[in-house]
Structures are given as structure tokens and as C-alpha cells.
Amino acid sequence: MKVLISGAFWHGSLEESYARAFESVGWSVVRFDWEQIARAHPLASVAFIDKLLRSKIADRVGKWLVNAVEESRPDFVFVVKGRTINPEDLLQIHKLLSGRPLINLNPDSPWEKQNSSIRLKQSIPEYDVHFTWNSHLVDQFRSAGAKAVHFLPFAHDPSLHFPVEGIATESQFDAVFVGTYSPERDKLLASLRGCTIGIWGNGWTRSSRVPREWIQSKAIYGDQATRVLGLAPCALNILRPQNEGSHNMRTFEIPATRTAMLTTRSKEQCQMLAEGSEIECFASSKELLEKIRFLKEDLDHARSVAVRGYERVREETYAKRVRTMLEILGLAR
């Protein structure tokens, strides 16, 4: 059995985690690295300033994707995000698949401005099945013309997210945060004066609020990110507005490292992990500060949360998500 996955393949990417997961359950994987192919286009170096040129490059890469499907003859095609794919190319792929599924999984929301595009929204009806990490988006996909939509939570990749050393008696930070800069996150973290927070992520040089010594480096991914989580009694998970009420990738990745997760309180996360025993939550800057101090002062509780959270998510891997996906598609062995 063979699947063609279209997306961006790099160490720590969701696409690569899913590719490994398919391989772990016995599937052959054709990796179509849309992002790498687009960057290799002769005009890519100037395309960032020309919207029309970017579309032309995407059209060219789309034709190569169609050719890859024709040559590899997969049992189904799995597009991750697909923000720049032309709907006409999806129609061509449909013809080539002859009834085999064309599916989409978007780790963002198609209606969130910075992650959206006209093509992305126009393409929604062209897929046989959509998988979404956010249960609140299911009805929105249906209203946009999706043929079938299924809630499929994020998970963790054991090759990237694994238990780290236990909490040291003298931690380097009171809490660590691995994530991209946003004004909301900046404001929240800046309110934690009196603490020492370690921050890793892109864009934090724009911050005029948090102490400069808190910013450790640009983005780190996968096992590199995993290894910094043990530098504090807890790791912070600050949900973006688009994740409000839901969860994100860190929901599973942090507990999988056997680190206590202190996360934005949300209904979906509290259904996945028990607050107070498997995770700790906050709803305000005041509560966040209190919880950071609590976990720092009660390391036995921090360790307990870390261990129980790990036990709760240890089986929630991308291989498990793949098996669920195959069952839904009627392709399970």
C-alpha cells in the first residue's frame, strides 16, 4: 500500500512525522516536498515581492504534483495544508486516482487570515475527506462545501518527543516557553516579572516587553526543542486565538517529554488531560504567575504532573492517528 504526501518535509515538520507514522504501520510513502520544489524554482528568489509570480510558481509545482501522482499511482493522496494548490490540479489528481481518496489535513484554520488563501478555501470542496485538529471547525468545513469532515487531534512523534531528564533541584528557569512571537504572548509573558522565563522561538526580537535575557534563540524543533524542556519545573503552552477552546501540537508534545505542562485552560484540553493531575492550567496572567510559583515550590507535584501527563499521552502517537485515518478511509488492513 502506498500514500503520496504533499507538504513540507524537514526535521520536526508534521508532514515528516506523518510520513514516519505511515511507514511504521507498513505503508510505502512518496514524499512530494512542495515547499522545497517551490524554493528551487529559478524565479523563487524574487517571487516573495510579486504575488502573480508566486502564483505562477505554484501552478508549475502543481503540475509536477499531478505528474508525481500519475507516476507513483498511490492508494491515496494526502495533502497537508495545500495553501497554494490550484483547485484545477486537484481535479486532475481526482481523475488519476479513479475513486481512490484525495484527502486534506490542515494544521491551521483556513479562515485564519495569516494561514489562509483564496485557493485554499476554493479547494475545500475538491477533497474527498478533510481531517481537522479543531472540533469547532467541523461545521465550518461543511458550510464551505466539504464532502466529509472528521476531527483528528494532534499527537506526538516518539522519535522527536520523548522523556527528558527529571527536574533538577536547581532549575535554570522558572518556566520555559518554545513558540513563535505574537503580541498576545508577548504581553502575557511580560507580566511575569519576578520570574525567569526561557524563551525559544521566531520573532521575539520584536518584543519590547520581555527582558532580553529571557530570549534564548530562534525557533527550535523536534528533539532539539524536547531537550530544553527539562530546564525548568514546567513548560508553558500558550494557545493562540485560533486555538481558543481547543488544543494545539504542544498539548501532546510537552507531556510526551515527561515535563509538567502549564497551559491555557480550554475545554478540549481538559477533556484530553485531567487538570490538577495530568496538566495545570491558567486563564489569566495572575493565575499563570501563581501556577509557575506553585510548581517551582512544589517539585514533587510538578514531577507527579509530568509523570501522569506522560502516561496519559504516551499512546497518542501519529501512528495511532494514521490507523484512525485508514479506518475512516476504509483502507485499514
C-alpha positions as CSV (number, residue, x, y, z in Angstrom):
1,M,0.0,0.0,0.0
2,K,1.3,3.4,-0.9
3,V,0.4,7.0,0.0
4,L,1.7,10.2,-1.6
5,I,2.1,13.0,0.9
6,S,2.4,16.6,-0.3
7,G,3.7,19.2,2.1
8,A,7.0,20.4,3.6
9,F,9.4,17.8,4.9
10,W,12.0,18.9,7.4
11,H,13.2,17.7,10.7
12,G,10.3,18.4,13.1
13,S,7.6,19.0,10.5
14,L,4.2,17.5,10.8
15,E,4.5,16.0,7.3
16,E,7.6,14.1,8.2
17,S,6.0,12.8,11.4
18,Y,3.1,11.5,9.4
19,A,5.4,10.0,6.8
20,R,7.2,8.1,9.5
21,A,3.9,7.1,11.1
22,F,2.7,5.6,7.8
23,E,5.9,3.8,7.3
24,S,5.7,2.4,10.9
25,V,2.4,0.7,10.0
26,G,3.8,-0.8,6.9
27,W,2.9,1.7,4.2
28,S,5.2,2.9,1.4
29,V,5.4,6.8,1.4
30,V,6.1,9.0,-1.6
31,R,7.2,12.4,-0.2
32,F,6.3,15.3,-2.5
33,D,8.1,18.2,-0.9
34,W,6.1,21.1,-2.3
35,E,8.0,23.7,-0.3
36,Q,11.4,22.6,-1.4
37,I,10.4,22.2,-5.0
38,A,8.9,25.7,-5.0
39,R,12.0,27.2,-3.4
40,A,14.2,25.5,-6.1
41,H,12.3,27.3,-8.9
42,P,14.6,29.7,-10.8
43,L,12.3,32.6,-10.0
44,A,11.7,31.8,-6.3
45,S,14.3,34.3,-5.1
46,V,12.2,37.3,-6.4
47,A,8.8,35.7,-6.0
48,F,8.3,37.0,-2.5
49,I,7.7,40.5,-3.8
50,D,5.4,39.5,-6.7
51,K,2.1,37.9,-5.9
52,L,1.5,37.0,-9.6
53,L,4.9,35.3,-9.8
54,R,4.2,33.3,-6.7
55,S,1.0,32.0,-8.3
56,K,2.9,31.0,-11.4
57,I,5.4,29.1,-9.4
58,A,2.6,27.4,-7.5
59,D,1.0,26.5,-10.8
60,R,4.2,24.9,-12.1
61,V,4.7,22.9,-8.9
62,G,1.1,21.8,-9.0
63,K,1.7,20.3,-12.5
64,W,4.7,18.4,-11.0
65,L,2.4,17.2,-8.2
66,V,-0.1,15.9,-10.8
67,N,2.8,14.1,-12.6
68,A,4.1,12.6,-9.4
69,V,0.6,11.1,-8.7
70,E,0.4,9.7,-12.2
71,E,3.9,8.1,-11.9
72,S,3.6,6.7,-8.4
73,R,0.0,5.6,-8.6
74,P,-0.7,5.8,-4.8
75,D,-3.6,4.2,-3.0
76,F,-4.5,7.7,-1.8
77,V,-3.1,11.3,-1.8
78,F,-2.6,13.1,1.5
79,V,-2.2,16.9,1.2
80,V,-1.1,18.8,4.3
81,K,-2.4,22.3,4.2
82,G,-2.3,22.9,0.4
83,R,-2.4,26.6,0.7
84,T,-1.1,27.3,-2.8
85,I,-2.5,24.3,-4.7
86,N,-4.7,25.3,-7.7
87,P,-8.2,23.6,-7.4
88,E,-7.8,22.7,-11.1
89,D,-4.8,20.5,-10.3
90,L,-6.9,18.7,-7.6
91,L,-9.5,17.9,-10.3
92,Q,-6.7,16.4,-12.4
93,I,-5.5,14.4,-9.4
94,H,-9.1,13.2,-8.8
95,K,-9.2,11.8,-12.4
96,L,-5.9,10.0,-11.9
97,L,-7.0,8.4,-8.6
98,S,-10.1,6.9,-10.2
99,G,-12.0,6.7,-7.0
100,R,-9.1,6.4,-4.6
101,P,-9.3,9.1,-1.9
102,L,-7.8,12.6,-2.1
103,I,-7.6,13.9,1.5
104,N,-6.5,17.1,3.3
105,L,-5.2,17.8,6.7
106,N,-4.7,21.4,7.7
107,P,-2.8,22.1,11.0
108,D,-4.2,25.6,10.9
109,S,-7.5,27.1,10.2
110,P,-8.4,28.0,6.5
111,W,-10.3,31.0,7.9
112,E,-7.4,32.4,10.0
113,K,-6.0,35.3,7.9
114,Q,-2.3,34.6,8.1
115,N,-2.7,31.0,7.2
116,S,-5.4,31.4,4.5
117,S,-5.6,31.9,0.8
118,I,-8.3,32.1,-1.9
119,R,-7.0,28.9,-3.4
120,L,-7.1,27.1,0.0
121,K,-10.7,28.0,0.6
122,Q,-11.7,27.3,-3.0
123,S,-10.2,23.9,-2.8
124,I,-12.2,22.7,0.2
125,P,-15.0,21.0,-1.9
126,E,-12.4,19.3,-4.1
127,Y,-11.2,16.9,-1.4
128,D,-13.0,13.6,-0.6
129,V,-12.2,13.9,3.1
130,H,-10.9,16.7,5.4
131,F,-9.3,16.0,8.7
132,T,-9.2,18.9,11.2
133,W,-7.5,19.1,14.6
134,N,-10.2,21.5,15.9
135,S,-13.6,20.0,16.6
136,H,-15.1,23.5,16.4
137,L,-14.1,23.8,12.7
138,V,-16.1,20.7,11.6
139,D,-19.3,22.6,10.8
140,Q,-17.4,25.5,9.2
141,F,-15.7,23.0,6.8
142,R,-19.2,21.5,6.0
143,S,-20.6,25.0,5.3
144,A,-17.7,25.7,2.9
145,G,-18.6,22.6,0.8
146,A,-16.5,19.9,2.3
147,K,-17.8,16.4,1.3
148,A,-16.7,14.8,4.6
149,V,-15.0,16.1,7.7
150,H,-13.5,14.3,10.7
151,F,-12.0,15.5,13.9
152,L,-8.4,14.2,14.2
153,P,-6.4,15.6,17.2
154,F,-2.8,16.3,17.1
155,A,-0.4,13.8,18.6
156,H,3.3,13.3,19.3
157,D,6.1,11.7,17.4
158,P,8.2,9.4,19.7
159,S,11.3,10.0,17.6
160,L,11.1,13.7,18.4
161,H,9.2,13.9,21.7
162,F,10.5,11.6,24.4
163,P,11.1,11.7,28.2
164,V,13.8,14.2,29.3
165,E,15.8,14.0,32.4
166,G,13.9,14.7,35.6
167,I,13.6,18.2,37.1
168,A,16.8,19.3,38.6
169,T,16.8,20.7,42.1
170,E,18.2,23.9,40.8
171,S,16.5,24.6,37.5
172,Q,17.9,27.2,35.1
173,F,14.5,28.8,34.6
174,D,11.2,29.0,36.5
175,A,9.4,28.1,33.2
176,V,10.3,27.6,29.6
177,F,8.3,28.6,26.5
178,V,9.0,27.3,23.0
179,G,6.9,29.1,20.5
180,T,6.6,31.9,17.9
181,Y,6.2,35.5,19.0
182,S,2.8,37.1,18.9
183,P,1.7,40.4,20.6
184,E,-0.7,38.4,22.9
185,R,2.1,36.0,24.0
186,D,4.4,39.0,24.5
187,K,2.0,40.8,26.7
188,L,1.3,37.7,28.8
189,L,4.9,36.7,29.3
190,A,5.9,40.3,30.1
191,S,3.5,40.2,33.0
192,L,5.6,37.5,34.7
193,R,8.1,39.9,36.3
194,G,9.8,38.3,39.3
195,C,10.2,35.1,37.4
196,T,12.9,33.9,35.0
197,I,11.5,32.5,31.7
198,G,13.4,30.9,29.0
199,I,12.0,31.7,25.5
200,W,12.9,30.0,22.2
201,G,11.1,31.0,19.0
202,N,11.0,33.1,15.9
203,G,10.1,36.8,16.1
204,W,11.0,37.5,19.7
205,T,13.5,40.2,18.7
206,R,10.4,42.3,18.0
207,S,9.4,42.2,21.6
208,S,9.8,45.4,23.6
209,R,8.2,43.9,26.7
210,V,10.0,40.8,27.9
211,P,13.6,41.0,29.3
212,R,16.2,40.4,26.6
213,E,18.0,37.8,28.7
214,W,14.8,35.6,28.6
215,I,15.2,35.2,24.8
216,Q,17.5,32.2,24.2
217,S,17.4,31.7,20.4
218,K,15.2,31.5,17.3
219,A,12.9,28.6,16.7
220,I,14.0,25.1,17.6
221,Y,12.1,22.0,16.6
222,G,11.6,18.3,17.3
223,D,14.1,16.7,19.6
224,Q,16.1,19.9,19.9
225,A,13.0,21.6,21.5
226,T,12.4,18.5,23.6
227,R,15.8,18.8,25.3
228,V,15.3,22.3,26.6
229,L,12.0,21.5,28.4
230,G,13.9,19.9,31.3
231,L,15.5,23.3,32.2
232,A,12.5,24.3,34.3
233,P,9.8,22.7,36.6
234,C,7.2,23.4,33.8
235,A,6.8,24.2,30.2
236,L,4.3,26.8,29.1
237,N,1.7,26.2,26.3
238,I,0.1,29.5,25.3
239,L,-2.8,28.8,22.9
240,R,-3.2,31.2,20.0
241,P,-6.6,32.9,19.5
242,Q,-7.3,30.4,16.7
243,N,-6.9,27.6,19.2
244,E,-9.3,29.1,21.8
245,G,-11.3,26.3,23.4
246,S,-9.3,23.7,21.5
247,H,-5.8,22.4,21.7
248,N,-2.5,22.5,19.7
249,M,0.5,20.4,18.9
250,R,2.2,21.2,22.2
251,T,-0.8,19.7,24.0
252,F,0.6,16.2,23.3
253,E,4.3,17.1,22.7
254,I,5.1,18.6,26.1
255,P,3.6,15.8,28.2
256,A,5.3,13.2,25.9
257,T,8.6,14.5,27.2
258,R,7.5,13.8,30.8
259,T,7.5,17.5,31.5
260,A,4.8,19.3,33.5
261,M,2.7,21.3,31.1
262,L,1.1,24.6,32.2
263,T,-1.3,25.6,29.5
264,T,-4.1,28.0,28.6
265,R,-7.3,26.5,30.0
266,S,-9.6,25.1,27.3
267,K,-12.5,22.8,27.2
268,E,-10.9,20.4,24.7
269,Q,-7.6,20.2,26.6
270,C,-9.3,19.5,29.9
271,Q,-11.2,16.6,28.2
272,M,-7.9,15.2,27.0
273,L,-5.9,15.6,30.2
274,A,-7.1,16.0,33.8
275,E,-6.4,19.4,35.2
276,G,-4.6,19.3,38.5
277,S,-3.1,15.8,38.0
278,E,-2.0,15.5,34.3
279,I,-1.8,19.2,33.4
280,E,-2.0,22.5,35.1
281,C,-4.0,25.4,33.5
282,F,-4.3,29.1,33.7
283,A,-6.9,31.6,32.4
284,S,-5.2,34.9,33.3
285,S,-1.7,36.4,33.9
286,K,-2.4,36.4,37.6
287,E,-3.2,32.7,37.6
288,L,-0.3,31.9,35.3
289,L,2.2,33.6,37.7
290,E,0.6,31.8,40.7
291,K,0.9,28.4,39.0
292,I,4.5,28.9,37.9
293,R,5.4,29.7,41.5
294,F,3.4,26.8,42.8
295,L,5.2,24.3,40.5
296,K,8.6,25.8,41.3
297,E,7.9,25.5,45.1
298,D,6.3,22.0,45.0
299,L,8.6,20.0,42.8
300,D,7.0,16.7,43.9
301,H,3.7,17.9,42.4
302,A,5.5,19.1,39.3
303,R,7.1,15.7,38.9
304,S,3.7,14.0,39.5
305,V,2.0,16.1,36.8
306,A,4.9,15.3,34.5
307,V,4.6,11.5,35.0
308,R,0.8,11.3,34.9
309,G,0.7,13.5,31.8
310,Y,3.2,11.3,30.1
311,E,1.3,8.2,31.0
312,R,-1.9,9.8,29.6
313,V,-0.4,10.7,26.2
314,R,2.2,8.0,25.6
315,E,0.0,6.1,23.3
316,E,-1.3,9.2,21.5
317,T,1.1,9.0,18.6
318,Y,0.9,9.9,14.9
319,A,0.9,6.1,14.2
320,K,-2.3,5.9,16.2
321,R,-3.8,8.8,14.2
322,V,-2.7,7.1,10.9
323,R,-4.6,3.9,12.0
324,T,-7.7,6.0,12.7
325,M,-7.4,7.8,9.4
326,L,-7.1,4.5,7.5
327,E,-10.1,3.0,9.2
328,I,-12.2,6.1,8.2
329,L,-11.0,5.8,4.6
330,G,-11.7,2.1,4.6
331,L,-8.0,1.2,4.0
332,A,-7.2,-0.4,7.2
333,R,-5.6,-3.9,6.9
